[in-house]
Every structure is written in C-alpha cells, then in structure tokens.
C-alpha cells in the first residue's frame, strides 16, 4: 500500500554491536516521501523562466537541441502555468515576458527564431530570468529558473562566490535555480554550486541530443515535488557523537543538514557515522534522534518527522556472525566513491594525473568487493561508471570530459539520484 505521508527508516550497519568498547557505527537514514498518487492527478503550479545561452559556441546542433528542449517544456505546461524566456550572449534580451502558457504555438515560434552569436553574459541572463519569474510568483507552486549554457561567464559578474550567493538569496525568496551545462566548455565549478545554493538540480548534457531527456527529467521532478526547504537535525544521546555525514551536505544556521527537495516516490538516503560509548551485553542504547523538517508543497505548511536510532550490545563473537546490512553497505560504497571522485578531481587540477588514476583504481577495487558481498543494480551501474572513468583518465585525451563526469556523478550519488 502506497504511503501518503513522509516517514524515516533507520537501517543499522548490523543488528547489534560488540559490547565493552567504544566504536563508530554507520547509520542509514532513509527519507521516504509519499508515493505518487495516481488518483489525484494534481500537481503544483509551475512558473518557469528559461535563461538560454545564445553565444557563438552554441551554434549548430547545440542550439537546435536547446530549442527543441525549450519547446518541449512549453508543450508540457498547463494553461494555469506561467512561462518566460531570456536569451543572452554579450547582451541580454527578454524573449518572452512572464505570461500564462496558453498560446503555445506563439511561444514555440519565438523559440525557433533564437540564433547563436556573441559572448556569454551568463550572470546577467540568469538575473533577468529570475526577475521575470518574480513577476508572477505561483503562490504555493514552484518558481524556477532553468539556466542553459555551454560556456563560461565572461561578461559582467563572473565571480563564482558572488553568483552562488545570489542564487542562495534568490532561493530564499522562493525562486529556485536549476543549471544545465552542455558539452565540455562550461564551468562546472560554477553551475554545480549555483544549483546547490539555488535549491535546484545540476545537469550535465554530454551530447546535445540528450537535451530533451534532461528537460523531461527536470519537469517530472518539479511536478513530483512534495516538499521543499528540507533539513535533517541530529540530536545524539549523552556519550554519543556525530562523527561524519558521508553525503557532505551543508548545514544551516541551527546546525541542521540541508537536504534536497522531496519528490514523490523518490527516497533519499543519508549516511551518518556515530561514535558510541562502550556498553554491556544485553544493554540497549537510544543513540540519536533524527528530525526531518520541511515545508509541504501542497499546503505550504511546516512538517516534522522524527525517528530514533537504537543500538543493542552483544558479544563480539555473536556480532562477528552477523551480516552487514546490504543497503548500508551499498550506500557507504557509493558515498565513499563520491568523495574519492572529488579527491581525484583535486589531483587532476594540480596536474597529478597518476595520483588521480590511482584513486580511481582503488575505487574500482572497493566497488567490486562490495558487489561481491551484496550484488545490486546500483553497484553494477557504479562499476560501469568507474570503469569508464578509468578508461578516460588513462586515455588523457578528454580531461575536461573526465572532470565533468566525476563532478556530476559525485553530485548524483550524494543526493540519491
């Protein structure tokens, strides 16, 4: 039976832990949003603003596919939704002011007339798209800017920290930002943190023909959104310490971890490492309380969900016989690999490609070992992804592609995507 409310599941590394010693344990906190309701047919109102790069490098197939993706977006909107479009090169033009998505043929004809030219005023184009979205805030729906570019910000504001902070400020006013980087020339070190701060998604379009598929995935995620402004608070019991958060989520002012928006039918896995005190055989410990807070999309009301991680102590011999939880092992492997990708990228940036390759080989071995213990579709996909990275870094002819794949794969694994 489909769940109608969000809940938390707690999975421990093992059913029991060894007594008489302090130790660190892995705890998987699974956030389970409501399942999709086929009966309701309802979805949030969408207020979409597209900021499309029309600089010279977008000429040819990139621009053709970007136009098709933008038209797909228009086709998927309801008459109650609103749409705007900004195009930018060295200057910024408002192609369509914010308006109801009623005259779709007119909107698509305008999109078809977009041609590539000039340089890249990325920041100004994104700002103007945000202004257009702000003209008709949805009031309980989803207000989002979709930034599409294949290049680097080289006109106007170009400082990453300033742009990322502005994306965060805009999100706090209710307008989120998703970024779509095309090809190999864009700046992932801007687009990834911009989407993170903007409470949106970051997409890497390796081939232009993937554009429509990316737009389809983005829009499906928007209409399935059931919660936003999501945080996870952790209150350890006396003697217990939060040792690590493998997802590497940022924290808010109150110390809560900032989680991605909740989507119907899409669980989110968070892996927390707790340092727990020694206990006696047969003793039980309520190790930590987890408190999920978010704003429900449909009602815009705050929701709080809690769960407790419980620990039971047993003899070391008995614990040694227990099997490690498959879901915990899989999640630990994927998140550890995500961190390894970041480390490999740092070596690449320093020109230490042998060290980067060494890390990826260790990742491959660790993933193979985990798959041998707990075969799963997620680990099988990870094995193939890591093999591709190892081939790319050995080839050395596609360093920009290698780095982008690592960046975006890391992002997807952190967020259970």
N, C-alpha and C positions, 0 to 999 in steps of 0.2 A: 504493500500500500504506500502511495506517494506521501511524503511528509509535506505538511502545509506550513511548518514553521522552521526557522533555522535552529540547528542544535549543534552541540560539540560532542565529538567522540574522542576518547583518550585511549591511546594504544601504548603500552609499556614495552620496552625492549625485550624483557622476559616477564613471565607471570610473577616471579619472585626474585629477590636479590639476596646475595650472600650476607649472612649476619656477621657481626663483630668487626666490620671495617668500614671506614669512610670511603665513598666511591662516587663516581659520576655515572649517571644513567641517561639514556636517551628516551624522551617522551614525545610521541607524535600526537599533536592536537589537530584533529580534522574538523574544519568548519564545513558543515553540510547545510547549504541553503535549501529553501523549498524546491521541490521538483516542479518541472513545468506543468502547468495546469492546462490540459487540452480543452477543458470545458469553457474556461472564462473567455478566451480569445482577446483578452485585454492586454494592452502593452502601454508603457509610458509614452507620453507625447514627446516627440523629438524636435529639437531646434538645432539644426546642423549648419555650421558655417565652414565652407571649404576654403583653404588658402593654398592655391596651386602655383607652383614654381613654373614660370614660362621662360626661364633663362635659356640661352642658346644651346646648352648641353642637353636640354630636354627635347631637342628636335628629333623627328623620326618616330621610331616605334614607341619610345617612352611617352611622348606626348599623345600619340594615338591611343595607347592603352590607358593613360591617365584620363583622357576624355571619356573613354568607354566606362571606366570605373565611376567617374563622376555622374555620368548619365544613369548608370545602374543605381547609384544612390538616390537619384531623383525618382526613378521608377518605383523604388521600394518605399518611398514616403507616402503617408496618408494625407488627404486634404487638410486634416487638422494639424499636421506637422508644418514646420517652417523651414525655409532654406535660404541661404545666402552664399555668395561666392566672390572671393577676392583673388585676383591674379597678380603675380609680381615677377619682375625681373629687376632692372635697376630702378624702376619706379613701380608704384602700386596703383592698381585700378580696381574699383568695385564693379565687378561684372553684373552681380545681382544684389540689390539691397535685400534685407531680410523681409521675406514675404511668405504667405501660405503656399504650400506646394500643390497648387490647384492647376495652373496652366503648365503642365509638364512638358508639352511639346515646345513651347516657347523657351523654357529653361534649357532643354536639350539642344535646341538650335543655337542658343547663345554659347553653350559649352563647345559645340562643334566648331565655332569660329576662333577658338583660342589657338594662337600660334606661338612657337618658341622664338625667343630673341633675348639679347642683353645679358646683364649680370644678375646678382642674387641678393635682393633686399629682403632676406628671409624674415628678419625680426619685424620690420615694418609691415610686411604682408600678414604675418601672424597676428600682430596687434590690430590691424584693420579688420581682420576676420573676427577677432574677439569683440570688437566694437559692434560689428553687425549682429552677432549673436546676442549681445546685450540689449539690442533694440527691442526684442520680443522674447523676454525670458519666459520659459514654459510654465513656471509656477507649479512645481511638483513633477515635471517631466525631466528630460535630460537635455542639457545645453552643452554642446560640444563643438570644438574647433578641430577639423581634420587638416593637419599641415602635411603637404605632399611636396617633397623636394628630392633632387638628385645631387645637390651641391652643398657648398659651404656658405655660411653667411659672410658676405664680403662688402656689403653696403650698409651704412647706418650702424646701429648697435651690433657688435659682433662678439662681445664678451660673454662667454658661456655662463658664468656665475650670475650675471645680471639678468640674462634671458630666463634662466631656470628659476630664479627668484620671482620674476614676473609671472611665470607660468603657475607657480605656487600661489601667488597673490590672486591671480585670476580664478584658480580653482576654489579658493576660499570664498570667493564671491559667487560660486555656483556654476562657473563655466570651466569645464574640463578640456584637456588637450590631448589628442592622440597624434602621433607622428608617424609618417610613412616615408622611409628612406629608400630611394630607388638606385640600384646599381652599386658601384664601388667608390664613387667620388664624394658621397655625403659624409657629414661629420657625426658619427655615432656617439661620440663623446658629448655632443650637444643634444641630439634627438632622444637618446635614451633617458638621461636625467630630466630632460624637459617633460617627457611623457610621465615619468615617475612623479615629479613635483606637481604636474598638472592633473594627476589622478585619472590618466587615460592609459592608452596602450601604445607600445612602440612596435612598429612593424618593419621588417627588412624585406624589400622586394628584390630578390636576386635577379629575376628575369622579368621584363616588362609584362609578359603575358600572365603573370601571377597577380596583376593589379586588381582585377575584378574579384578574384577569390579572396584577396585580403579585405577588400571593401565588404564583401559578403560576410566574412567572419566578424569584422568590426561591427557591422549593423546588427547581426544576430546577437552579439554580446550586449549591445545597447538595449535592444528590445527585451532581453532576458534579465536585465539588471533589476535586482530586488533590494539592494541595499548599498548605501554609499557612506563616506566618512567613517570607515571601519577601523577600529583599533582593538588590540588584544592586550589586556592587562594581566600581569602575572604577579601573584602575591605568594611568595614562598613561606612555608611554615618556619617557626623558630629552628635554627640549626641547618636549614636548607638554603642553598644559594643558586641563583640562576647563573650558570657557568658560560652558556653560549646560546645564541639563536642562529641556527645554521642558514636560515633564509636571508640573514643580513638585512632585515627590514629596519628602516629608520624609526626613531621614536619621536613622540610628540612632547609637548611641554610637561605633561604629567607622567612621562615615562612609559606610556603605552606604545606598543608597536603598531605602526601604521600599515594596514593590510590593504590589498587591492579591493576594488568594489566587488560586491557579491553578485553572482549570476545564477539564475535558476538552473538546477541540475548540474552545477559545476563545483564540486568540493574543492577546498583549499587546504593543503597540508602544511602545517607549521611544525618544525622540529626544534625542540628545546632541550638543552642539556642541563640537568640539575645535579648539583653536588649535594649528596645526602649524608647524614651522620651515620655512625655505626648503630646497629640495633641488635636485639636478641632474637633468637629463633622463636618464631610464632608471633613476634611483635608486628603491629601494623602502624604505618605512618601515613597521615594525610600530608603529602609532600608539598603540593602547591595548588592554589586556586587560580583557575583561568577565567577571565571575564571578558567576553566579547561585547563590544558596544558598536552600534551602527545606527544610521538613520534609514528607516524603511522607505523604499522608493514610493510605494503606492500611497502611503498616508503621511509621509514626511515626519513621522513620529519616532522618537528615540526608542531603541530596543536594547535590552541587556540579556545576555545568555551566559550562564556560568557552568563550570564543571570542575571536579577535583581529581587530581592525580593521586591515586592510592598505591602505596608500596607495602608489600608483605615480605618479611625476612624469613630465610630458611638456611639450612646448612649449605656450605659451599659445594659439597658433593651433590646434593639434590639440585641445586641451581645449575651446575655444570651439565646435568642431563636434560635440561630444558632447551627447547628450540627457540632461537631468536625469532621474534615476530617478523613475518615476511614483509608486511607493509612498512614497518620501521626500518628494516634493512634496505629496502628499495629506496625509501625517501632519503635516508642518510647517504646512500651512494650517489644519488642524483644531486643532492645539495653539496656534498663534498666535491663532486666533479665540477659543479658550478663555480666554486671557489678556486679550484685548480685552473679553470679556464681564465679567470681573472689574473691569477699569478702568471700564467703563460703569456697573456697579453702584455703584462708589465715587462717581462723579459724581451718580448718582441720589440716593444717600444724602445728598449735600451740596446737593441741590436744583438741580443744574446739568443740567437735562434736555436742553438744546440740545447741550451737550458730549457727553452720553451718546448722543444721536441721531447726532451727527457721527461718533462712533466706530463705531456700528453701520452707518452708510452706508459707511464705509471698509472694514469687514469684508465687506459685500456685494460691493463692487467687487473686493476681493482674491480672494474666493471665485469670483466669475465669471471672473476672469483665470486662476485655477488650473484651473478646469473647462475652459476653452478649450484649455489645454495638455494636460491629462490627464483626459478625461471619466471619471467613476467614480460608482458608486451612492452612495458616502459623500459625495462633494462635491455631488451632486444633492440629497441629503437636507439637507445643510448649507445650501445655497442657499435651500431652502424654509423651514428653521428661522429663518434670518436675516431673510428676508422677513417672517415672522410677527412677529418681534421688532420690526422697523422699523414695522410697522403698529400694534403695541401701543403703542410709545413715542410715536408720532405722535398716537394717539388720546387718551392720557393719562387714560383712564377706568379703567384696570386696572393701576395702577402696581405693586400688590402681586403680581399675576399675572406681570407683565413681569419683576420681580426674581426671582421664584421660578423661572421658566423659565430665565433666564440662569444662575442658580446651579446648577440641576440639569443643564442642558446642558453647562456647563463641567465638572462632575464626570464625566459620562459620557464626554466626549471625552478627558479626562486619563487615563481608565482603559480606553480602547478598548472601551467598552460600546455 
